[in-house]
Amino acid sequence: MRNKTAIGYTMLVFTVILWGTTFVSTKVLLHYLTPVDILFDRFLIGYAALWLMHPRREKFTTLKNELLLFTAGASGIVLYFLCENVALVYTQASSVSPLVATTPVMTLLLSAWINRDGGITRATVVGCFAGLAGVILVFCNGSVVLEINLLGDILALLAALCWAVYCILLKRIAGITSTIALTRRIFGYALIAMIPLLCATDLRTSVATLANPVVAGNLLFLGLGASALCYVFWNTAAGMVGIVRASYFLYFVPVVTLVGAAIVLCEKITVYAVAGTALIIAGVYVADRGRGRGPASG
């Protein structure tokens, strides 16, 4: 059991590192493509990659289960990334990342309400909100004046809510044993759910645009790494350690974003960011110790 949990944590760490850099990558692509373009292109690439990884077709399960899969694709992919990508149009990546990192709190509340999660204790709540306080410190990074864009910030919070819904749905989906096949089915339904968006918008993706090394490189990173591989890792890890426990790791996304900005953009890391990171680690530790033993409680 400990080895299984350790593998799950390793997958989550890898996933968070990649997801922490996607905000910058998406911000770069927005100079060339629309939010819908980026959304469709990256998950089409991800879907194709998952087919190559698992070329066997899975059977239809039940109508209820397929509806859950469709809803997971619509919430955890289409609505989540649409809200996130559009938020990046109106506000900075450094602002969107911490707001999306409120997901653990939303997942905790939804799990307690919908799943009647008995593994949630007082220590879990304290640790969860301590981690959120750490995110706020990382977000501020010593700045007194914060750039606030109401529309962008609301969209970022809606993205966090959509991901929390996705996490809750994962626990209710059954009938598909292969995580790769499960992720591919969710990606497929997400692409179907994108059809109204594709009909309502003019896609700017062209051969000339895709031939641009900056566009191609960022799309491949988002499609193969941050989508196909990371979703498989997340879905697998969530089954190993529990959805609420897995969601704690999203607190580290702003930390990765901040470190990446310091390395690539030479932005300054202040004592506030260091203190916030320490508070996140402490909060995750307390919340994790406060939950029931085993993934069943998550």
C-alpha positions as CSV (number, residue, x, y, z in Angstrom):
1,M,0.0,0.0,0.0
2,R,2.8,2.4,0.9
3,N,4.5,1.7,-2.5
4,K,1.3,2.4,-4.3
5,T,0.8,5.7,-2.4
6,A,4.4,6.7,-3.2
7,I,3.9,6.0,-6.9
8,G,0.7,8.1,-6.8
9,Y,2.6,11.0,-5.1
10,T,5.4,10.8,-7.6
11,M,2.9,11.0,-10.5
12,L,1.2,14.1,-8.8
13,V,4.6,15.8,-8.4
14,F,5.4,15.3,-12.1
15,T,2.0,16.5,-13.1
16,V,2.1,19.6,-11.0
17,I,5.6,20.5,-12.4
18,L,4.3,20.3,-15.9
19,W,1.0,22.1,-15.2
20,G,2.8,24.9,-13.4
21,T,4.4,25.8,-16.7
22,T,1.3,25.6,-18.9
23,F,0.1,29.1,-18.0
24,V,3.2,30.7,-19.6
25,S,2.9,28.3,-22.6
26,T,-0.7,29.2,-23.1
27,K,0.0,32.9,-22.8
28,V,2.5,32.6,-25.6
29,L,0.1,30.7,-27.8
30,L,-2.6,33.4,-27.3
31,H,-0.4,35.7,-29.6
32,Y,-1.1,33.3,-32.5
33,L,-4.3,31.4,-31.7
34,T,-7.7,31.9,-30.0
35,P,-8.6,30.2,-26.7
36,V,-10.8,27.8,-28.6
37,D,-8.0,27.0,-31.1
38,I,-5.6,26.2,-28.3
39,L,-8.3,24.1,-26.5
40,F,-9.2,22.0,-29.6
41,D,-5.6,21.6,-30.9
42,R,-4.0,20.4,-27.7
43,F,-6.7,17.8,-26.9
44,L,-6.9,16.6,-30.4
45,I,-3.1,16.0,-30.2
46,G,-3.6,14.4,-26.7
47,Y,-6.4,12.1,-28.0
48,A,-4.3,10.9,-31.0
49,A,-1.4,10.2,-28.6
50,L,-3.6,8.2,-26.3
51,W,-4.9,6.1,-29.3
52,L,-1.3,5.3,-30.1
53,M,-0.6,4.3,-26.5
54,H,-3.8,2.2,-26.3
55,P,-5.1,1.4,-29.8
56,R,-7.8,-1.0,-28.6
57,R,-11.4,0.3,-28.6
58,E,-13.3,0.1,-25.4
59,K,-16.9,-1.1,-25.3
60,F,-19.9,1.1,-24.4
61,T,-20.5,0.7,-20.7
62,T,-23.9,2.0,-19.5
63,L,-25.9,5.1,-20.4
64,K,-25.4,6.5,-16.9
65,N,-21.7,5.9,-16.9
66,E,-21.2,7.3,-20.4
67,L,-23.1,10.5,-19.3
68,L,-20.7,10.8,-16.4
69,L,-17.8,10.4,-18.8
70,F,-19.3,13.1,-21.1
71,T,-19.9,15.4,-18.1
72,A,-16.3,14.8,-17.0
73,G,-15.0,15.8,-20.4
74,A,-17.2,18.9,-20.6
75,S,-16.3,20.1,-17.1
76,G,-12.7,19.0,-16.6
77,I,-11.6,19.9,-20.1
78,V,-13.9,22.1,-22.1
79,L,-15.3,24.4,-19.5
80,Y,-12.1,24.3,-17.3
81,F,-9.7,25.2,-20.1
82,L,-12.1,27.6,-21.8
83,C,-12.4,29.6,-18.6
84,E,-8.7,29.4,-17.9
85,N,-7.7,30.4,-21.5
86,V,-10.1,33.3,-21.7
87,A,-9.0,34.4,-18.2
88,L,-5.5,34.6,-19.5
89,V,-6.7,37.0,-22.2
90,Y,-7.9,39.5,-19.6
91,T,-5.3,39.0,-16.8
92,Q,-1.8,37.9,-16.1
93,A,-0.7,34.3,-15.9
94,S,0.7,34.9,-12.4
95,S,-2.8,36.0,-11.3
96,V,-4.7,33.0,-13.0
97,S,-2.4,30.3,-11.5
98,P,-3.1,31.1,-7.8
99,L,-6.8,31.5,-8.4
100,V,-7.1,28.1,-10.1
101,A,-5.2,26.7,-7.2
102,T,-8.2,27.2,-5.0
103,T,-9.4,23.9,-6.4
104,P,-8.5,21.9,-3.3
105,V,-10.9,23.9,-1.1
106,M,-13.7,23.5,-3.7
107,T,-13.0,19.8,-4.1
108,L,-13.0,19.4,-0.3
109,L,-16.4,21.1,0.0
110,L,-18.0,19.3,-2.9
111,S,-16.7,15.9,-1.7
112,A,-18.2,16.5,1.8
113,W,-21.5,17.6,0.2
114,I,-21.9,15.2,-2.7
115,N,-19.9,12.1,-1.7
116,R,-20.6,12.5,2.1
117,D,-16.9,12.0,2.6
118,G,-16.3,10.8,6.1
119,G,-12.6,11.0,5.9
120,I,-12.7,14.8,6.1
121,T,-11.7,15.9,9.6
122,R,-11.0,19.2,11.4
123,A,-7.3,18.8,10.6
124,T,-8.2,18.3,6.9
125,V,-10.0,21.6,6.9
126,V,-7.3,23.5,8.8
127,G,-4.6,22.1,6.5
128,C,-6.6,22.9,3.4
129,F,-7.1,26.5,4.3
130,A,-3.5,26.8,5.5
131,G,-2.4,25.8,2.1
132,L,-4.8,28.3,0.6
133,A,-3.2,31.0,2.8
134,G,0.1,29.9,1.5
135,V,-1.1,30.3,-2.1
136,I,-2.2,33.9,-1.3
137,L,1.3,34.7,0.1
138,V,2.9,33.3,-3.1
139,F,0.4,35.2,-5.1
140,C,1.3,38.5,-3.4
141,N,5.0,37.8,-3.5
142,G,5.6,41.0,-1.5
143,S,3.6,43.2,-3.7
144,V,1.2,45.7,-2.0
145,V,-0.6,46.7,-5.2
146,L,-2.2,43.7,-7.0
147,E,-3.5,43.9,-10.5
148,I,-7.1,42.8,-10.4
149,N,-9.3,42.1,-13.4
150,L,-12.8,41.2,-12.2
151,L,-13.8,39.2,-15.4
152,G,-10.4,37.4,-15.6
153,D,-10.4,36.5,-11.9
154,I,-14.0,35.3,-11.9
155,L,-13.2,33.0,-14.9
156,A,-10.2,31.7,-13.1
157,L,-12.3,30.8,-10.1
158,L,-14.9,29.2,-12.3
159,A,-12.1,27.1,-13.9
160,A,-11.2,25.9,-10.4
161,L,-14.8,24.9,-9.7
162,C,-15.0,23.0,-13.0
163,W,-11.9,21.0,-12.1
164,A,-13.4,20.2,-8.7
165,V,-16.5,18.8,-10.4
166,Y,-14.2,16.7,-12.6
167,C,-12.5,15.3,-9.6
168,I,-15.8,14.3,-8.0
169,L,-17.0,12.7,-11.2
170,L,-13.9,10.6,-11.5
171,K,-14.9,8.8,-8.3
172,R,-18.3,7.8,-9.7
173,I,-17.1,6.5,-13.1
174,A,-16.8,2.7,-13.5
175,G,-16.6,0.0,-16.1
176,I,-13.2,1.0,-17.7
177,T,-10.2,-0.6,-16.1
178,S,-7.5,1.0,-18.2
179,T,-6.6,4.5,-17.1
180,I,-5.4,5.3,-20.6
181,A,-8.6,4.1,-22.1
182,L,-10.6,6.1,-19.5
183,T,-8.7,9.3,-20.2
184,R,-9.0,8.8,-24.0
185,R,-12.8,8.3,-23.6
186,I,-13.0,11.5,-21.6
187,F,-10.9,13.3,-24.2
188,G,-13.2,12.0,-27.0
189,Y,-16.3,13.3,-25.3
190,A,-14.6,16.6,-24.6
191,L,-13.9,17.0,-28.4
192,I,-17.5,16.3,-29.1
193,A,-18.6,18.9,-26.5
194,M,-16.3,21.4,-28.3
195,I,-18.4,21.1,-31.5
196,P,-20.7,24.0,-30.6
197,L,-17.7,26.2,-29.8
198,L,-16.1,25.3,-33.1
199,C,-19.3,26.2,-35.0
200,A,-19.6,29.5,-33.1
201,T,-16.0,30.7,-33.6
202,D,-13.7,31.1,-36.6
203,L,-10.7,28.8,-36.1
204,R,-7.4,30.5,-36.8
205,T,-5.4,27.4,-37.0
206,S,-3.6,27.0,-40.3
207,V,-0.7,25.1,-41.8
208,A,1.4,28.3,-41.8
209,T,0.6,28.9,-38.1
210,L,1.3,25.4,-37.1
211,A,4.6,25.5,-39.0
212,N,5.8,28.2,-36.6
213,P,8.3,26.5,-34.3
214,V,6.9,28.5,-31.3
215,V,3.4,27.4,-32.0
216,A,4.2,23.8,-32.8
217,G,6.5,23.4,-29.8
218,N,4.0,24.8,-27.3
219,L,1.1,22.8,-28.7
220,L,3.1,19.6,-28.6
221,F,4.1,20.3,-25.0
222,L,0.4,21.1,-24.1
223,G,-1.0,18.2,-26.1
224,L,1.5,15.4,-25.3
225,G,2.8,16.3,-21.9
226,A,0.4,18.5,-20.1
227,S,-2.7,16.8,-21.6
228,A,-2.2,13.2,-22.5
229,L,0.5,12.2,-20.1
230,C,-0.6,14.4,-17.1
231,Y,-4.3,13.5,-17.3
232,V,-3.3,9.8,-17.3
233,F,-1.0,10.4,-14.3
234,W,-3.7,12.5,-12.5
235,N,-6.5,10.0,-13.1
236,T,-4.2,7.1,-11.9
237,A,-2.9,9.0,-8.9
238,A,-6.4,10.1,-7.9
239,G,-7.4,6.4,-7.7
240,M,-4.4,5.6,-5.6
241,V,-4.4,8.3,-3.0
242,G,-8.0,9.8,-3.3
243,I,-9.4,12.8,-5.1
244,V,-9.2,15.3,-2.2
245,R,-5.7,14.2,-1.3
246,A,-4.6,14.5,-4.9
247,S,-6.1,18.0,-5.2
248,Y,-3.8,19.2,-2.4
249,F,-0.9,19.1,-4.8
250,L,-2.5,21.8,-7.0
251,Y,-1.5,24.2,-4.3
252,F,2.1,23.8,-5.6
253,V,1.1,25.0,-9.1
254,P,1.6,28.7,-8.3
255,V,5.0,27.8,-6.7
256,V,6.1,26.1,-9.9
257,T,4.9,29.0,-11.9
258,L,6.8,31.5,-9.7
259,V,10.0,29.5,-9.8
260,G,9.7,29.2,-13.6
261,A,9.2,32.9,-13.9
262,A,12.3,33.5,-11.8
263,I,14.4,31.2,-14.0
264,V,13.1,32.2,-17.4
265,L,12.0,35.8,-16.8
266,C,14.5,36.7,-13.9
267,E,11.6,37.7,-11.7
268,K,12.4,38.3,-8.0
269,I,11.3,35.7,-5.4
270,T,10.7,37.4,-2.1
271,V,10.5,36.2,1.5
272,Y,6.7,36.2,1.2
273,A,6.9,33.6,-1.6
274,V,9.2,31.5,0.5
275,A,6.9,31.8,3.5
276,G,3.9,31.0,1.4
277,T,5.6,27.8,0.0
278,A,6.4,26.7,3.6
279,L,2.8,27.3,4.6
280,I,1.6,25.3,1.6
281,I,3.8,22.3,2.5
282,A,2.7,22.5,6.2
283,G,-0.9,22.8,5.2
284,V,-0.7,19.8,2.8
285,Y,1.1,17.7,5.5
286,V,-1.6,18.6,8.2
287,A,-4.5,17.9,5.8
288,D,-3.0,14.6,4.6
289,R,-2.3,13.4,8.2
290,G,-5.9,14.4,9.2
291,R,-7.6,12.2,6.6
292,G,-8.5,8.6,7.1
293,R,-6.1,5.9,6.0
294,G,-6.0,4.7,2.4
295,P,-7.4,6.1,-0.8
296,A,-11.0,5.1,0.1
297,S,-11.2,8.2,2.2
298,G,-10.4,10.5,-0.6
